[in-house]
C-alpha cells in the first residue's frame, strides 16, 4: 500500500488552511482510505479526519494509514482528535487500536470553545482524545 498526498481540491473546505495536509491510501490502484491532519508549529497536531472505504474496513487499513502519518510527522509531541460520543466503532479504534486516551467530553454543560454552543443538540457531545508521543 502507498500513501499519496491528496490534491488541494479534495481537502474539506473547513480544513483548507496552510497547516492542513490530506492523504489518500492507494491499494491496487484504488483509493481505500485517507486522512487529513493539521500540523502546528508547537508540535501539538490534530487528526482531523481518517476514513476507510466501505467494504474494506476491519482489515488494518486505518491502522496502516495512522502508522504512516506517525512516521511522516515524527516531531509531533501530542496528537489530538475528536469523535461523537455515540460512535462506538471510532472510540474503539482510537483507544484500543491507535492508543489514544479520552481526555475530555464536550456537551451542553462543558462546551468546546471552538464549536457553536447550539451544536450539542444535534449530537449530545463529543469525546476529545490525545496521544502523547514524547
C-alpha positions as a LaTeX table, in Angstrom:
\begin{tabular}{lrrr}
\hline
Residue & $x$ (\AA) & $y$ (\AA) & $z$ (\AA) \\
\hline
Unk1 & 0.00 & 0.00 & 0.00 \\
Unk2 & 1.14 & 3.52 & $-0.75$ \\
Unk3 & 0.21 & 6.79 & 1.00 \\
Unk4 & $-0.24$ & 9.65 & $-1.50$ \\
Unk5 & $-0.98$ & 13.29 & $-0.69$ \\
Unk6 & $-4.49$ & 14.32 & $-1.84$ \\
Unk7 & $-4.95$ & 17.28 & $-4.17$ \\
Unk8 & $-5.91$ & 20.60 & $-2.52$ \\
Unk9 & $-9.37$ & 20.45 & $-4.09$ \\
Unk10 & $-10.05$ & 17.27 & $-2.10$ \\
Unk11 & $-9.46$ & 18.91 & 1.26 \\
Unk12 & $-12.64$ & 19.73 & 3.10 \\
Unk13 & $-13.38$ & 23.47 & 2.91 \\
Unk14 & $-13.37$ & 23.77 & 6.72 \\
Unk15 & $-9.87$ & 22.29 & 6.92 \\
Unk16 & $-8.38$ & 24.14 & 3.97 \\
Unk17 & $-5.70$ & 26.11 & 5.78 \\
Unk18 & $-1.93$ & 26.28 & 5.26 \\
Unk19 & $-1.32$ & 23.78 & 8.07 \\
Unk20 & $-3.69$ & 21.04 & 6.83 \\
Unk21 & $-2.49$ & 18.08 & 4.79 \\
Unk22 & $-4.64$ & 15.41 & 3.17 \\
Unk23 & $-3.50$ & 11.98 & 2.03 \\
Unk24 & $-5.18$ & 9.06 & 0.34 \\
Unk25 & $-4.27$ & 5.41 & 0.75 \\
Unk26 & $-3.95$ & 3.56 & $-2.56$ \\
Unk27 & $-4.05$ & $-0.22$ & $-2.91$ \\
Unk28 & $-4.17$ & $-1.92$ & $-6.33$ \\
Unk29 & $-4.73$ & 1.50 & $-7.97$ \\
Unk30 & $-7.85$ & 2.15 & $-5.85$ \\
Unk31 & $-8.40$ & 4.60 & $-3.00$ \\
Unk32 & $-9.08$ & 2.50 & 0.10 \\
Unk33 & $-8.88$ & 5.29 & 2.68 \\
Unk34 & $-7.46$ & 8.64 & 3.59 \\
Unk35 & $-6.59$ & 11.09 & 6.29 \\
Unk36 & $-6.48$ & 14.85 & 6.92 \\
Unk37 & $-4.16$ & 16.21 & 9.60 \\
Unk38 & $-3.34$ & 19.70 & 10.84 \\
Unk39 & 0.31 & 20.26 & 11.71 \\
Unk40 & 1.09 & 23.07 & 14.15 \\
Unk41 & 4.36 & 24.81 & 14.97 \\
Unk42 & 4.11 & 23.75 & 18.62 \\
Unk43 & 4.10 & 20.02 & 17.61 \\
Unk44 & 0.61 & 19.59 & 19.11 \\
Unk45 & $-1.04$ & 18.25 & 15.97 \\
Unk46 & $-4.58$ & 17.27 & 15.09 \\
Unk47 & $-6.08$ & 14.27 & 13.31 \\
Unk48 & $-9.00$ & 15.95 & 11.57 \\
Unk49 & $-10.39$ & 13.04 & 9.60 \\
Unk50 & $-9.47$ & 9.42 & 8.94 \\
Unk51 & $-11.58$ & 7.20 & 6.72 \\
Unk52 & $-11.54$ & 3.70 & 5.28 \\
Unk53 & $-13.65$ & 2.87 & 2.24 \\
Unk54 & $-16.82$ & 0.88 & 2.91 \\
Unk55 & $-16.23$ & $-2.77$ & 2.11 \\
Unk56 & $-12.56$ & $-2.85$ & 3.10 \\
Unk57 & $-12.92$ & $-1.96$ & 6.79 \\
Unk58 & $-11.57$ & $-4.19$ & 9.59 \\
Unk59 & $-8.53$ & $-5.18$ & 7.51 \\
Unk60 & $-5.95$ & $-2.96$ & 9.24 \\
Unk61 & $-6.08$ & $-0.16$ & 6.64 \\
Unk62 & $-6.89$ & 2.53 & 9.22 \\
Unk63 & $-4.01$ & 1.41 & 11.41 \\
Unk64 & $-1.67$ & 1.35 & 8.42 \\
Unk65 & $-2.69$ & 4.87 & 7.45 \\
Unk66 & $-2.09$ & 6.08 & 11.01 \\
Unk67 & 1.33 & 4.39 & 11.29 \\
Unk68 & 2.40 & 6.13 & 8.09 \\
Unk69 & 1.21 & 9.50 & 9.43 \\
Unk70 & 3.16 & 8.99 & 12.66 \\
Unk71 & 6.28 & 8.21 & 10.59 \\
Unk72 & 5.76 & 11.34 & 8.47 \\
Unk73 & 5.39 & 13.64 & 11.49 \\
Unk74 & 7.98 & 12.35 & 13.95 \\
Unk75 & 8.33 & 15.75 & 15.65 \\
Unk76 & 4.76 & 15.51 & 16.94 \\
Unk77 & 4.63 & 15.62 & 20.73 \\
Unk78 & 0.85 & 15.22 & 21.07 \\
Unk79 & $-1.81$ & 14.13 & 18.58 \\
Unk80 & $-5.39$ & 15.18 & 19.24 \\
Unk81 & $-8.72$ & 14.20 & 17.68 \\
Unk82 & $-12.46$ & 14.20 & 18.45 \\
Unk83 & $-15.39$ & 11.92 & 17.71 \\
Unk84 & $-19.09$ & 11.91 & 18.63 \\
Unk85 & $-19.98$ & 10.17 & 21.89 \\
Unk86 & $-22.19$ & 7.60 & 20.12 \\
Unk87 & $-19.64$ & 6.39 & 17.56 \\
Unk88 & $-18.50$ & 3.21 & 19.33 \\
Unk89 & $-16.51$ & 2.00 & 16.32 \\
Unk90 & $-14.42$ & 5.19 & 16.25 \\
Unk91 & $-13.94$ & 5.18 & 20.02 \\
Unk92 & $-12.75$ & 1.56 & 19.89 \\
Unk93 & $-10.42$ & 2.37 & 17.00 \\
Unk94 & $-8.81$ & 5.42 & 18.62 \\
Unk95 & $-8.49$ & 3.93 & 22.12 \\
Unk96 & $-7.80$ & 0.24 & 21.51 \\
Unk97 & $-6.06$ & 0.26 & 18.13 \\
Unk98 & $-4.24$ & 3.62 & 17.96 \\
Unk99 & $-3.68$ & 4.02 & 21.73 \\
Unk100 & $-5.27$ & 7.47 & 22.11 \\
Unk101 & $-6.72$ & 8.37 & 25.52 \\
Unk102 & $-10.04$ & 10.08 & 26.17 \\
Unk103 & $-9.21$ & 13.35 & 27.92 \\
Unk104 & $-12.40$ & 15.41 & 27.70 \\
Unk105 & $-16.12$ & 15.15 & 26.99 \\
Unk106 & $-17.76$ & 18.20 & 25.39 \\
Unk107 & $-21.52$ & 18.68 & 25.89 \\
Unk108 & $-24.08$ & 21.33 & 26.87 \\
Unk109 & $-22.57$ & 21.57 & 30.36 \\
Unk110 & $-18.97$ & 21.55 & 29.16 \\
Unk111 & $-18.85$ & 23.12 & 25.68 \\
Unk112 & $-15.89$ & 23.21 & 23.34 \\
Unk113 & $-14.88$ & 26.85 & 22.89 \\
Unk114 & $-14.15$ & 26.12 & 19.20 \\
Unk115 & $-17.71$ & 24.99 & 18.39 \\
Unk116 & $-21.02$ & 26.88 & 18.43 \\
Unk117 & $-22.98$ & 26.40 & 21.66 \\
Unk118 & $-26.06$ & 25.07 & 19.85 \\
Unk119 & $-24.20$ & 22.21 & 18.15 \\
Unk120 & $-24.68$ & 19.76 & 21.03 \\
Unk121 & $-28.44$ & 19.50 & 20.49 \\
Unk122 & $-27.62$ & 17.53 & 17.32 \\
Unk123 & $-25.08$ & 15.04 & 18.70 \\
Unk124 & $-25.25$ & 15.29 & 22.51 \\
Unk125 & $-21.49$ & 15.58 & 22.81 \\
Unk126 & $-18.01$ & 14.80 & 21.58 \\
Unk127 & $-15.07$ & 12.97 & 23.10 \\
Unk128 & $-11.64$ & 14.59 & 22.76 \\
Unk129 & $-8.69$ & 12.19 & 22.56 \\
Unk130 & $-4.95$ & 12.71 & 22.91 \\
Unk131 & $-1.96$ & 10.54 & 22.15 \\
Unk132 & 1.26 & 11.68 & 23.79 \\
Unk133 & 4.22 & 10.78 & 21.59 \\
Unk134 & 7.14 & 12.29 & 23.51 \\
\hline
\end{tabular}
